[in-house]
Amino acid sequence: MRITYESTGPYHRAFKQALAKEGLPLSKVNPKQARRFAEATGKLAKTDRVDTAMLARMTTTLQTSTTLAELILGSFGT
């Protein structure tokens, strides 16, 4: 299992920190890249349900990953 989410400025930071503290695997994706991935797969609708399915597909297809060590060391960004 991997939790993938779009970065949303300061709003995702508390979410990221709470999940990282629990040791859960996270992948943060750029919203613009996620939208382009959706467009490339023919998904033009913008709803929470479509976004969720698209992020899952993107994570699986691109095998995005970030380790807990990367989060702690800060190479993952804010």
N, C-alpha and C positions, 0 to 999 in steps of 0.2 A: 504494500500500500504506500502511496506517496500523495501528499497533499499539495496540489498545485493551485496557485492563486495569482491574480494580476496585481502588480504593484499599483498603489493608489496614493502616492504621495505620503503624507504622514499617517493616513488612516490604516495602512496595513501593518505598521510597526508593532503595535501592541499585540495584534494577532500573531505575527511572526515570532515575537519574543515568547509569548505564552506557549506556542506549540514547540518551539525549539527547546524551551526549558523542560518540556516533557520528553524530549528526545525523538520527536516525530520527524520523519523525513519530509522535507519541504522543497518545493520548486517554485521560485518566483519568476513570472514571465512578464515581459514588457507588454502592456495593453495593445500597443500599435502592432507588435509582432503577432500577438494572438489574433487580432482582427484580420491581419493579412493571411494568417494560416486559415482562418475561417473562410475568407473569400476564396482562397485557393482550393478549398474543398467544396465550394459551392454553397456554403451556409451564409446567407445574407441577412437572415432575420437576427434581431438583437433582443433576446429575452434571457432571463436567468436560466431557464431550462436548456436553451440552445447553447448559451455560454458555458454552462457546466459540462455538457456533453462534449463541446469543442475542446475545452481545456483538458479533459480526460483523454481525448483522442490525440491532442497535441503532445501531451506528456508521454503517451505510449509510443507514438510515431517517432518523436525526436529523442526519446529517452532522456528527458531533462532530469538533472539531479543536482543536489547540493547536499553536502555532508554536514553534520553537526559541527565538525571541526571548522569547516569553512564559515559557518555562521558565527562561531565564537571568535575566530580570527578576523572577521570583518571583510573577508574577500568577497562576500556575497553582496555587499553594498547595503545601503539603507533605503 
